[in-house]
Amino acid sequence: MEKVAEICCGGYEDALAAYHGGAKRIELNSALYLGGLTPSLGTLILTKKNTDLKVIAMVRPRGAGFCYSAADFEVMKADAELLLQNGADGIAFGCLNENGEIEENQTREMTGIIKKHHGEAVFHRAFDCVQDPCKAIEILIDIGIDRILTSGGQEKAVDGIELLAKLQKEYGERIELLAGSGMNAGNAAELMERTGISQVHSSCRGWLTDPTTEGPQVSYAYAESPHRKDYEAVDKNLVKKLVDAL
């Protein structure tokens, strides 16, 4: 089975770095410091115009969790339509109810929009917040989700190996699993070997400096020292190392 390294990108520059590092597929976001929000159309259009990457576009209207109001969900549907109409190859999303279970109506409706445009439906790491992962994966399979991004219910995928291996063994022939969080060139191959999962998701994160992040009396920093004037960026050399490792 072909091994896949999907790179988590926060913008067009990230997408170019992933492309030049040898990646074939990316998840395209904005605001990675919030866990990833919906990207701009301009970011998507330029990425599709100037690379041959498969682009899975994030649809997430706000930070925090995944229990969405009717207004939130109207925005999500509109964004999904626009992204797919402008070249996205799939949509990553996740909808939960207040009890930490799959919100089935919203998930079915979003999946229907994606399939209408012949895209890939990816349920993102909202899956790691569910109360019962086996029940949740059965629901997602029934709905028609193509792939689940998961760390095995832990902060880092290497700590969720036991659940990842269980899900792959029991459900891997019915749905794709994509292992993400903390994946890099040093651990991806071993995780694949131990779980049987053939796809990993990685930020391949580096840092770039913007000297205007802090002024004399104000700060827009979101990272701690020594990166207070920095922002996250995909490092093409780390992408190449990950691709080579697989």
KEMAR-237978 format. One record per residue: residue number from 1; residue in three letters; chain; x negated, y, z negated of N, C-alpha, C, O in turn. Coordinates in steps of 0.001 Angstrom, whole numbers, padded with zeros to 6 digits. Each point is the difference from the previous one (the first is absolute). Layout:
<rs>
zaza,dose,doti,n.xx,n.yy,n.zz,ca.xx,ca.yy,ca.zz,c.xx,c.yy,c.zz,o.xx,o.yy,o.zz
NUM,ala,A,X,Y,Z,X,Y,Z,X,Y,Z,X,Y,Z
...
</rs>
This chain:
<rs>
zaza,dose,doti,n.xx,n.yy,n.zz,ca.xx,ca.yy,ca.zz,c.xx,c.yy,c.zz,o.xx,o.yy,o.zz
1,met,A,-000836,-001194,000000,000836,001194,000000,-000875,001250,000000,-000986,000080,-000733
2,glu,A,001357,000896,001565,-000787,001230,000105,000031,000778,-001311,001054,000156,-000617
3,lys,A,-002215,000326,000202,-000086,000811,-001208,000152,001474,000367,-000589,000472,000973
4,val,A,001381,000244,-001761,000344,001384,000304,-000400,000896,-001159,000282,-000305,-001159
5,ala,A,-000943,001416,001480,-000291,001044,-000975,000826,001220,000378,-000268,000657,001007
6,glu,A,001267,-000362,-001815,000824,001191,000208,-000553,001115,-000874,-000258,-000211,-001185
7,ile,A,000075,001401,001761,-000591,001110,-000730,001080,001012,-000368,000800,000415,000838
8,cys,A,-000797,-000033,-002102,000947,000982,-000509,-000543,001399,000290,-001052,000387,-000510
9,cys,A,001768,000353,001320,-000461,001305,000470,000917,001112,-000497,001221,-000153,-000037
10,gly,A,-001836,001282,-000347,000767,001127,-000499,000185,001120,000993,000580,001032,-000337
11,gly,A,-001064,-001211,001571,000135,001039,001010,-000701,-000390,001284,-000480,-001123,000147
12,tyr,A,000429,002068,000781,-000579,-000257,001323,-001498,-000272,-000075,-000496,-000908,000668
13,glu,A,-000234,001685,-001474,-001441,-000252,-000134,-000262,-001403,-000546,-000926,-000681,000442
14,asp,A,001735,000260,-001393,-000131,-001357,-000522,000245,-001027,001098,-000723,-000990,000107
15,ala,A,001743,001231,000704,000318,-000935,001078,-001164,-000106,000984,-000328,-001095,000457
16,leu,A,-000293,002222,-000132,-001154,-000028,000897,-001160,-000762,-000627,-000685,-000760,000685
17,ala,A,000460,000956,-001979,-001076,-000722,-000676,000272,-001502,000003,-000911,-000795,000229
18,ala,A,002149,000407,-000480,000357,-001412,000027,-000211,-000583,001395,-000522,-001105,000150
19,tyr,A,000926,001848,000848,-000142,-000432,001400,-001475,-000189,000361,-000381,-001026,000563
20,his,A,-000434,002014,-000888,-001422,-000083,000350,-000744,-001019,-000862,-001091,-000442,000360
21,gly,A,001677,000073,-001488,-000584,-001045,-000821,000361,-001405,000454,-000533,-000980,-000521
22,gly,A,001433,000876,001487,000338,-001301,000571,001328,-000580,-000436,000307,-001144,000334
23,ala,A,000495,001907,-001079,001314,-000494,-000416,000930,-000089,001203,-000168,000715,000987
24,lys,A,001145,-001600,-001086,001010,-000160,001043,001382,000462,-000457,000866,000292,000825
25,arg,A,-000662,-000225,-002144,001309,000381,-000525,-000178,000895,-001226,-000882,-000227,-000829
26,ile,A,001726,001235,000732,-000034,000888,-001155,001406,000168,-000565,001002,-000207,000685
27,glu,A,-000966,000592,-001963,001216,000535,-000592,-000217,001501,-000100,-000950,000450,-000642
28,leu,A,001825,000330,001274,-000183,001449,000097,000896,000708,-001012,001217,-000185,-000015
29,asn,A,-001847,000999,-000827,000672,000701,-001091,-000364,001475,-000003,-000788,000474,000818
30,ser,A,001382,000226,-001756,-000540,001254,-000523,-000096,-000176,-001514,000522,-000972,-000547
31,ala,A,-001176,001896,-000121,-000021,000066,-001472,-000360,-001330,-000663,000759,-000525,-000814
32,leu,A,-001910,-000005,001168,-000419,-001266,-000614,-000185,000122,-001506,000101,-000997,-000715
33,tyr,A,-000371,002198,000225,-000172,000184,-001444,001317,-000230,-000752,-000001,-000141,-001223
34,leu,A,001121,000103,001952,001295,-000351,-000587,000394,-001440,000334,001131,-000417,-000247
35,gly,A,-002058,-000317,000799,000295,-001371,000394,000421,-000140,001438,000289,-001108,000453
36,gly,A,-000248,002218,000286,000362,-000029,001415,001429,000435,000232,000940,-000614,-000504
37,leu,A,-000782,001693,001282,001324,000489,000395,000106,000001,001526,-000969,-000305,000695
38,thr,A,002139,000646,-000185,000261,000011,001438,-000977,000932,000716,-000187,001137,-000435
39,pro,A,-000440,-001592,001523,-000928,000861,000742,000756,000964,000912,001186,-000185,000275
40,ser,A,-001886,001205,000184,000599,000928,000962,000076,-000635,001381,-000761,-000913,000318
41,leu,A,001686,001407,000495,000094,-000479,001376,-001261,000339,000788,-000446,-000785,000837
42,gly,A,-000124,001952,-001108,-001222,000373,000705,-001122,-000988,-000245,-000736,-000355,000920
43,thr,A,000604,-000093,-002170,-001014,-000995,-000337,000216,-001278,000790,-000946,-000558,000557
44,leu,A,002178,000095,-000505,000317,-001225,000743,-000250,000169,001489,-000630,-000852,000627
45,ile,A,001117,001943,-000061,-000112,000205,001446,-001465,000060,000425,-000374,-000609,001003
46,leu,A,-000460,001334,-001752,-001416,000088,000355,-000697,-001353,-000159,-000857,-000359,000807
47,thr,A,001224,-000382,-001841,-000612,-001316,-000209,000330,-000941,001153,-000881,-000696,000505
48,lys,A,002130,000672,-000090,000399,-000881,001108,-000582,000478,001330,-000299,-000814,000874
49,lys,A,000140,002107,-000720,-000540,000549,001249,-001485,-000300,000170,-000462,-000267,001109
50,asn,A,-000280,000312,-002207,-001463,-000030,000088,-000651,-001264,-000539,-001226,-000080,-000063
51,thr,A,002026,-000914,-000329,-000532,-001307,-000397,000919,-001082,000543,001083,000288,000510
52,asp,A,-001527,-001540,-000623,000884,-001117,000362,000416,-000777,-001258,000311,-001188,000071
53,leu,A,-000310,001867,-001206,000359,-000621,-001257,001476,-000385,-000035,000853,000708,000535
54,lys,A,-000568,-001836,-001173,001374,-000290,-000404,000260,000830,-001256,-000765,-000061,-000962
55,val,A,001842,000830,000979,000276,000932,-001095,001286,-000395,-000722,001085,000013,000580
56,ile,A,-001228,-000360,-001847,001133,-000202,-000885,000148,001290,-000800,-000875,000347,-000794
57,ala,A,001968,000353,001001,000192,001296,-000634,000753,-000157,-001322,001012,-000697,-000077
58,met,A,-001517,001346,-000939,000665,-000004,-001299,001268,000849,000061,000003,001084,000585
59,val,A,001061,-001578,-001186,001179,000828,-000242,000260,000000,-001505,000554,-000949,-000555
60,arg,A,-000964,002019,-000077,000157,000180,-001449,000149,001493,-000249,-000949,000753,000216
61,pro,A,002114,-000310,-000665,000282,001441,-000022,-000560,000746,-001200,-000048,001230,000008
62,arg,A,-000381,-001959,-001053,-000474,000652,-001221,-000886,-000957,-000780,-000070,-001191,000303
63,gly,A,-000605,001730,-001312,-000802,-000826,-000871,000853,-000721,-001022,001227,-000018,000098
64,ala,A,-001887,-000574,-001079,000622,-000796,-001069,000526,-001308,000566,-000666,-000620,000829
65,gly,A,001847,000187,-001258,000458,-001345,000334,000774,-000110,001293,-000166,000811,000911
66,phe,A,001023,-001833,-000838,000593,-000397,001277,001502,-000184,-000076,000597,-000673,000840
67,cys,A,000019,001283,-001867,001457,-000040,-000162,000537,001302,000582,-000085,001051,-000636
68,tyr,A,000635,-001121,001835,000281,001198,000782,001466,000412,-000048,000903,-000834,000065
69,ser,A,-000692,002139,-000180,001344,000569,000067,000505,-000057,001438,-000755,-000297,000926
70,ala,A,002036,000586,-000754,000576,000043,001341,-000709,001041,000857,-000233,-000221,001188
71,ala,A,-000111,001364,-001796,-000696,001053,000750,-001405,-000448,000401,-000422,000213,001137
72,asp,A,-000301,-000833,-002071,-001321,-000552,000330,000100,-000936,001198,-000799,000078,000933
73,phe,A,001785,-000960,-000972,000087,-001035,001023,000397,000568,001353,-000421,-000524,001031
74,glu,A,001225,001586,-001009,000320,000650,001272,-001270,000535,000654,-000178,-000116,001213
75,val,A,-000694,000697,-002016,-001283,000491,000525,-000838,-001163,000514,-000606,000101,001066
76,met,A,000564,-001198,-001805,-000789,-001162,000410,000470,-000543,001348,-000818,-000327,000860
77,lys,A,002113,000231,-000683,000530,-000501,001275,-000336,000940,001150,-000380,-000445,001083
78,ala,A,000522,001740,-001321,-000317,000970,001052,-001479,-000045,000356,-000361,000041,001176
79,asp,A,-000503,-000126,-002199,-001438,-000077,000250,-000362,-001275,000764,-000819,000036,000918
80,ala,A,001427,-001156,-001294,-000301,-001266,000686,000365,000099,001477,-000780,-000408,000861
81,glu,A,001947,000943,-000566,000418,000158,001401,-001006,000845,000771,-000410,-000373,001100
82,leu,A,000013,001502,-001665,-000921,000902,000690,-001373,-000635,000200,-000591,000120,001073
83,leu,A,000092,-000783,-002085,-001309,-000637,000106,000008,-001106,001048,-000934,-000107,000794
84,leu,A,001961,-000702,-000787,000088,-001079,000977,000195,000542,001417,-000554,-000547,000954
85,gln,A,001329,001608,-000813,000197,000621,001317,-001286,000605,000538,-000151,000167,001211
86,asn,A,-000773,000160,-002100,-001252,000641,000406,-001199,-000931,-000056,-001139,000462,-000075
87,gly,A,001379,-001762,000111,-001091,-000939,000230,-000410,-000876,-001155,-000872,-000850,000181
88,ala,A,001456,001007,-001377,-000364,-000881,-001111,000332,-001444,000371,001050,-000282,000577
89,asp,A,-001953,-000615,-000915,000189,-001418,000304,000774,-000724,-001094,000417,-001145,000177
90,gly,A,-000231,001806,-001289,000746,-000571,-001099,000126,001019,-001106,-000583,001083,000053
91,ile,A,001364,-001455,-001069,000243,000876,-001133,-000269,-000775,-001286,000451,-001134,-000165
92,ala,A,-001194,001764,-000743,-000190,-000535,-001355,000918,000771,-000940,-000008,001231,-000012
93,phe,A,000786,-001944,-000763,000939,000639,-000918,000291,-000965,-001135,-000417,-001158,000041
94,gly,A,001130,001629,-001052,000409,-000872,-001093,001111,000648,-000782,-000121,001152,-000417
95,cys,A,001211,-001880,000209,001162,000528,-000715,000383,-000956,-001125,000268,-001178,000238
96,leu,A,-000245,001692,-001456,000378,-000781,-001169,001194,000646,-000685,000243,001197,000151
97,asn,A,000508,-002011,-000912,001042,000576,-000836,-000561,000273,-001395,-001159,-000304,-000279
98,glu,A,001976,000871,-000581,-000492,000429,-001314,-000368,-001172,-000898,-000634,000193,-001038
99,asn,A,001022,-001403,001422,-000338,-001187,-000776,-001284,-000675,000473,-000354,-001076,-000483
100,gly,A,-000347,001710,001431,-001239,-000584,000500,000236,-001168,000931,-000798,-000937,000032
101,glu,A,001882,000977,000728,000310,-001023,000992,000067,000644,001371,000125,001220,000108
102,ile,A,-000206,-002027,000941,000123,000527,001355,001358,000669,000167,001033,-000585,-000325
103,glu,A,-001042,001824,000836,001257,000672,000338,000409,-000508,001397,-000483,000487,001022
104,glu,A,001361,-001454,-001014,000259,-000749,001228,000654,000836,001094,-000365,-000128,001168
105,asn,A,001310,000968,-001517,000692,000773,001034,-000957,000951,000708,-000022,000064,001229
106,gln,A,-000764,000669,-001998,-000960,000920,000609,-001054,-000754,000800,-000389,000437,001083
107,thr,A,-000074,-001562,-001607,-001038,-000769,000688,000533,-000566,001316,-000708,000012,001007
108,arg,A,001936,-000501,-001003,000600,-000501,001241,000178,001120,001022,-000263,-000181,001189
109,glu,A,000711,001332,-001668,000237,001103,000929,-001306,000493,000621,-000064,000252,001203
110,met,A,-000969,-000117,-002022,-001289,000438,000528,-000586,-001035,000955,-000542,000353,001047
111,thr,A,000652,-001616,-001404,-000504,-001053,000881,000732,000015,001334,-000607,-000232,001045
112,gly,A,001897,000501,-001073,000769,000089,001240,-000500,001113,000901,-000092,-000177,001215
113,ile,A,-000232,001327,-001800,-000546,001110,000795,-001320,-000406,000643,-000232,000264,001180
114,ile,A,-000627,-000904,-001958,-001314,-000401,000508,000145,-001010,001136,-000663,000122,001030
115,lys,A,001518,-001108,-001214,000168,-001048,001010,000647,000553,001262,-000271,-000485,001099
116,lys,A,001115,001484,-001245,000611,000652,001167,-001068,000562,000932,000169,000041,001218
117,his,A,-001268,000387,-001821,-001112,000557,000780,-001102,-001042,000238,-001094,000345,000447
118,his,A,001380,-001604,-000744,-000950,-001106,000213,-001280,000181,-000797,-001083,-000371,000455
119,gly,A,001212,000950,-001658,-001150,000206,-000854,-000144,-001083,-001060,000866,-000861,-000158
120,glu,A,-001981,000926,-000564,-000263,-000923,-001103,000511,000616,-001294,-000267,001166,-000291
121,ala,A,000999,-001952,-000480,000539,000459,-001275,-000898,-000505,-001122,-000118,-001205,-000218
122,val,A,-000509,002133,-000488,-000958,-000337,-001058,000523,000525,-001332,000270,001192,-000137
123,phe,A,-000130,-002073,-000832,000389,000406,-001356,-001279,000219,-000791,-000791,-000926,-000184
124,his,A,000590,002151,-000283,-001286,000346,-000610,-000052,-000399,-001479,000796,-000821,-000457
125,arg,A,-001735,001407,-000283,-000282,-000472,-001353,001088,000327,-001023,-000190,-000243,-001191
126,ala,A,001307,000781,001625,001175,-000009,-000874,000270,-001431,-000451,000565,-000234,-001068
127,phe,A,-000981,-000718,001903,000161,-001421,-000339,-000677,-000331,-001332,000464,-000871,-000736
128,asp,A,-001555,001562,000429,-000733,-000296,-001230,000693,000531,-001246,-000462,-000240,-001115
129,cys,A,001567,000961,001293,000783,000497,-001129,001246,-000843,-000265,000740,000292,-000939
130,val,A,-000488,-001328,001738,001222,-000792,-000190,-000138,-000889,-001233,-001105,-000350,-000413
131,gln,A,002258,-000007,-000165,000028,-000843,-001186,-000272,-001465,000332,-000626,-000713,-000783
132,asp,A,001099,000271,001943,-000111,-001413,000377,-000507,-000081,001436,000804,000083,000929
133,pro,A,-002120,-000243,-000715,-000550,000025,001358,000520,-001115,000899,000152,000210,001203
134,cys,A,000121,-001377,-001749,000504,-001091,000845,001411,000283,000480,000327,-000255,001159
135,lys,A,000502,000776,-002032,001347,000399,000415,-000075,001115,001031,000733,-000009,000989
136,ala,A,-001622,000972,-001225,-000133,001140,000903,-000460,-000428,001389,000519,000486,001005
137,ile,A,-001489,-001394,-000946,-000506,-000406,001311,001043,-000787,000782,000048,000093,001227
138,glu,A,000781,-000859,-001911,001084,-000710,000671,000989,000991,000622,000462,-000199,001123
139,ile,A,-000147,001252,-001849,000897,001027,000527,-000615,000680,001215,000678,000212,001005
140,leu,A,-001959,000130,-001093,-000665,000688,001115,-000083,-000886,001235,000143,000485,001122
141,ile,A,-000369,-001758,-001314,-000004,-000942,001127,001376,-000044,000643,000119,000037,001224
142,asp,A,000911,-000113,-002037,001367,-000058,000514,000353,001263,000782,000695,-000070,001013
143,ile,A,-001168,001211,-001476,000292,001266,000675,-000733,000112,001329,000491,000648,000924
144,gly,A,-001652,-001268,-000818,-000766,000057,001242,-001250,000842,-000064,-000520,000420,001033
145,ile,A,000026,-000166,-002238,-001277,000708,-000156,-001116,-000849,000608,-000043,-001216,-000188
146,asp,A,-000853,001870,000914,-001095,-000718,000656,-001193,-000242,-000910,-000667,-001030,000106
147,arg,A,000392,001985,-001012,-001239,-000071,-000769,000196,000714,-001330,000737,000981,-000096
148,ile,A,-001416,-001498,-000931,000008,000619,-001320,-001428,000378,-000369,-000908,-000829,000066
149,leu,A,000716,002082,-000455,-001266,000456,-000564,000079,-000172,-001507,000897,000552,-000637
150,thr,A,-001821,-001308,000056,000074,-000275,-001429,-001374,-000238,-000594,-000913,-000491,000664
151,ser,A,000790,000851,-001928,-001213,-000291,-000778,000237,-001164,-000944,-000786,-000229,-000920
152,gly,A,001870,-000510,001146,000310,-001105,-000895,000494,000461,-001356,-000171,-000698,-001000
153,gly,A,000791,001880,000962,000573,000504,-001228,-000979,000613,-000973,000378,000361,-001114
154,gln,A,-001639,-000235,001517,-001036,000575,-000862,-000515,001308,000604,000283,000313,001156
155,glu,A,-001037,000441,-001945,-000555,001252,000516,-000915,-000256,001201,000023,000750,000977
156,lys,A,-000825,-001813,-001056,-000907,-000355,001086,000304,-001412,000477,000346,-000877,-000791
157,ala,A,-000480,000673,002103,000354,-001298,000572,-000860,-001132,-000540,000471,-001132,-000111
158,val,A,-001728,001418,-000226,-000853,-001072,-000525,000514,-000531,-001332,-000298,-001133,-000379
159,asp,A,001076,001959,-000334,000590,-000446,-001261,001349,-000680,000213,000548,-000607,-000921
160,gly,A,-000017,000711,002131,001281,-000626,000320,-000134,-001235,000866,000965,-000422,000636
161,ile,A,-002163,-000165,-000605,-000271,-001127,000885,000953,-001169,-000252,000450,-000650,000944
162,glu,A,-000148,000386,-002195,000858,-001155,-000313,001370,000137,000665,000485,-000940,000630
163,leu,A,000135,002112,-000772,001312,000194,000625,-000121,000079,001517,000850,-000531,000715
164,leu,A,-001888,001183,-000219,-000196,000082,001450,-000108,-001394,000620,000618,-000275,001028
165,ala,A,-001391,-000587,-001647,-000159,-001363,000507,001327,-000759,-000052,000330,-000741,000925
166,lys,A,000422,000926,-001997,001304,-000658,-000144,000968,000454,001098,000661,-000820,000637
167,leu,A,-000589,002138,-000427,000913,000530,001021,-000402,-000463,001394,000855,-000357,000811
168,gln,A,-002174,000364,-000529,-000463,-000450,001305,000337,-001477,000218,000448,-000385,001080
169,lys,A,-000663,-000427,-002097,000264,-001440,000126,001480,-000279,000209,000364,-000841,000823
170,glu,A,000491,001537,-001559,001426,-000297,000031,000754,000726,001111,001022,-000492,000479
171,tyr,A,-001521,001659,-000066,000770,000821,000939,-000792,000438,001229,000559,000639,000891
172,gly,A,-001844,-000969,-000825,-000859,000535,001049,000381,-000371,001416,-000399,000686,000941
173,glu,A,001163,-001758,-000763,000447,-000360,001346,001275,000722,000392,000448,-000108,001142
174,arg,A,000147,000847,-002080,001260,000687,000268,-000147,001521,000029,000857,000696,000543
175,ile,A,-001936,-000182,-001124,-000230,001442,-000038,-001491,000247,-000141,-000705,-000788,-000630
176,glu,A,000213,001890,001218,-001414,000345,-000114,-000263,000682,-001337,000802,000806,-000471
177,leu,A,-001933,-001142,-000127,-000443,000662,-001216,-001277,000773,000285,-000917,-000501,000652
178,leu,A,000874,001721,-001149,-001131,000905,000183,-000492,000379,-001389,000708,000671,-000750
179,ala,A,-001915,-001096,000407,-000542,000252,-001332,-000667,001369,-000045,-000882,000300,000804
180,gly,A,001315,000528,-001754,-000560,001342,-000087,-000191,000465,-001421,000614,-000517,-000934
181,ser,A,-001468,001494,000786,-000417,000671,-001240,-001336,-000559,-000461,-000100,-001128,-000484
182,gly,A,-000928,001963,000653,-001347,-000375,-000411,-000730,-000894,000975,-001039,-000564,-000343
183,met,A,001556,000420,001549,-000650,-000863,000992,-001162,000727,000679,000105,001172,000359
184,asn,A,-001211,-001894,-000194,-001167,000572,000665,-000842,-001121,000600,000348,-001177,-000086
185,ala,A,-001455,001570,000691,-000852,-000980,000681,-000577,-001031,-000958,-000359,-001102,000416
186,gly,A,000267,001449,-001685,-000609,-000904,-000955,000920,-001051,-000572,-000474,-000980,-000575
187,asn,A,001792,001154,000716,000915,-000967,-000611,001088,-000540,000919,000700,-000945,-000364
188,ala,A,-000547,001527,001544,001123,-000377,000862,-000089,-001448,000477,000992,-000727,-000045
189,ala,A,-002165,000306,000500,-000132,-001361,000531,000277,-001041,-001079,000644,-001015,000269
190,glu,A,-001126,001258,-001492,000237,-000944,-001078,001485,-000073,-000356,000534,-001083,-000239
191,leu,A,000132,002248,000205,001428,-000014,-000293,000770,-000780,001055,000908,-000767,-000322
192,met,A,-001272,000964,001576,000656,-000742,001073,-000186,-001507,-000183,000938,-000780,000165
193,glu,A,-002155,000392,-000504,-000297,-001424,-000173,000794,-000586,-001163,000500,-001122,000091
194,arg,A,-000384,001874,-001178,000658,-000518,-001198,001527,000019,000086,000670,-000764,-000695
195,thr,A,-000119,001634,001546,001459,000122,000077,000595,-000558,001280,001183,-000339,000037
196,gly,A,-001987,000241,001014,000537,-000398,001297,000594,001148,000789,000464,-000191,001124
197,ile,A,-000474,001385,-001702,000513,001187,000691,-001036,000483,001009,-001193,000037,-000303
198,ser,A,001643,000333,001495,-000934,000356,001072,-000028,001498,000297,-000642,000426,000959
199,gln,A,001331,000377,-001772,000045,001440,000240,-000291,000758,-001292,000519,-000337,-001065
200,val,A,-001361,001368,001179,-000276,000853,-001157,000194,001464,000386,-000151,000390,001158
201,his,A,000484,000391,-002155,000299,001422,000136,-001000,000756,-000861,-000118,-000280,-001193
202,ser,A,-000604,001231,001773,-001066,000684,-000727,-000032,001478,000348,000264,000387,001138
203,ser,A,-000591,000435,-002129,-000140,001439,000261,-001383,000352,000532,-000178,001053,000613
204,cys,A,-000810,-001930,-000844,-001390,000296,000419,-000338,001453,-000326,-000464,000757,000853
205,arg,A,000705,-000399,-002085,-000012,001403,-000383,-001391,000555,-000206,-000858,-000606,-000642
206,gly,A,000670,001775,001207,-001136,000848,-000312,000546,001348,-000444,001202,000145,-000224
207,trp,A,-002078,000837,000095,000414,001332,-000423,-000624,001059,000906,-001150,-000130,000420
208,leu,A,001911,001168,-000126,-000495,001175,000705,000260,001220,-000879,000956,000026,-000775
209,thr,A,-001813,000976,000903,000076,001166,-000873,000683,001173,000685,-000274,000309,001160
210,asp,A,001159,000332,-001891,000592,001279,000418,-000331,001015,-001091,000604,-000036,-001072
211,pro,A,-001558,000946,001325,-000468,000908,-001057,001076,000964,-000489,-000174,000633,-001041
212,thr,A,001284,-000510,001771,001056,000920,-000423,001030,-000673,-000907,001041,000590,-000290
213,thr,A,-001315,-001807,-000158,000952,-000708,-000865,000208,000715,-001322,001092,-000051,-000566
214,glu,A,-002118,000714,000069,000113,000731,-001247,-000464,001439,000183,-001027,000273,000621
215,gly,A,001832,000654,-001192,-000382,001404,-000030,-000429,000396,-001389,-000110,-000847,-000887
216,pro,A,-000133,002136,000688,-000463,000443,-001321,000969,-000353,-001134,-000434,-000331,-001103
217,gln,A,001748,000401,001370,000982,-000219,-001056,001003,-001110,000318,000830,-000331,-000848
218,val,A,-000885,-000244,002033,000984,-001022,000389,-000704,-001218,000572,-001132,000076,000476
219,ser,A,001836,-001206,-000537,-000557,-001239,000536,001088,-000808,000684,001114,-000127,-000507
220,tyr,A,-001454,-000415,001663,000871,-000929,000705,-000599,-001408,000023,000384,-000834,000819
221,ala,A,-001316,000585,-001718,-000641,-001307,-000069,000997,-001062,-000457,000856,000256,-000846
222,tyr,A,-000983,-001442,001416,000808,-001124,-000471,-000866,-001164,-000454,000514,-000982,-000536
223,ala,A,-001816,001079,000743,-000919,-001053,-000416,-000842,000486,-001178,-000184,001201,-000201
224,glu,A,-000312,-002144,-000556,-000862,000330,-001125,-001446,000180,000482,-000342,-000374,001122
225,ser,A,-000492,000950,-001982,-001420,000146,000318,-000595,-001381,000271,000356,-000965,-000676
226,pro,A,-001253,000858,001653,-000674,001083,000727,000707,000397,001298,-000629,000569,000892
227,his,A,001924,-000860,-000775,000697,000242,001270,001050,001105,-000099,000985,-000006,000738
228,arg,A,-001198,000950,-001649,001028,001018,-000203,000213,000888,001224,001090,000548,000167
229,lys,A,-002083,-000391,000681,000164,000803,001214,000105,-000879,001250,-000185,000469,001123
230,asp,A,000478,-001719,-001337,000041,-000955,001109,001421,-000464,000286,000909,000156,-000815
231,tyr,A,-000751,-000733,002002,001239,-000690,000352,-000353,-001349,000605,-001076,-000185,000569
232,glu,A,002003,-000748,-000704,-000230,-001360,000492,-000049,-000029,001523,000729,000733,000668
233,ala,A,-001585,-001579,-000132,-000103,-000149,001442,-000500,-001400,000326,-000831,-000553,-000721
234,val,A,001337,-000014,001799,-000479,-001303,000447,-001447,000128,000469,-000341,000915,000749
235,asp,A,-000485,-001818,-001187,-001410,-000057,000394,-000140,-001065,001091,000199,-001187,-000259
236,lys,A,-000538,001610,001467,-000058,-000949,001113,-001046,-001087,-000230,000143,-001113,000508
237,asn,A,-001190,001424,-001268,-001018,-001011,-000281,000550,-001097,-000918,-000344,-001172,000155
238,leu,A,001191,001550,-001102,000642,-000997,-000860,001002,-000827,000792,000166,-001193,-000252
239,val,A,000499,001828,001210,000911,-000749,000880,-000774,-001037,000778,000419,-001154,000085
240,lys,A,-001548,001551,000486,-000811,-000932,000781,-000485,-001162,-000858,000005,-001147,000446
241,lys,A,-000424,001437,-001672,-000453,-001064,-000884,001122,-000986,-000301,-000225,-001210,-000030
242,leu,A,001440,001727,-000193,001140,-000873,-000276,000345,-000839,001218,000206,-001208,-000118
243,val,A,-000142,001830,001279,000299,-000739,001230,-001047,-001085,000246,000343,-001128,000353
244,asp,A,-001606,001465,-000538,-001071,-000971,000198,000077,-001150,-001011,-000296,-001151,000324
245,ala,A,000700,001487,-001553,000077,-001018,-001043,001066,-001051,000294,-000078,-001134,-000473
246,leu,A,001067,001529,001259,001080,-000923,000331,-000275,-000774,001284,000820,-000820,000414
</rs>
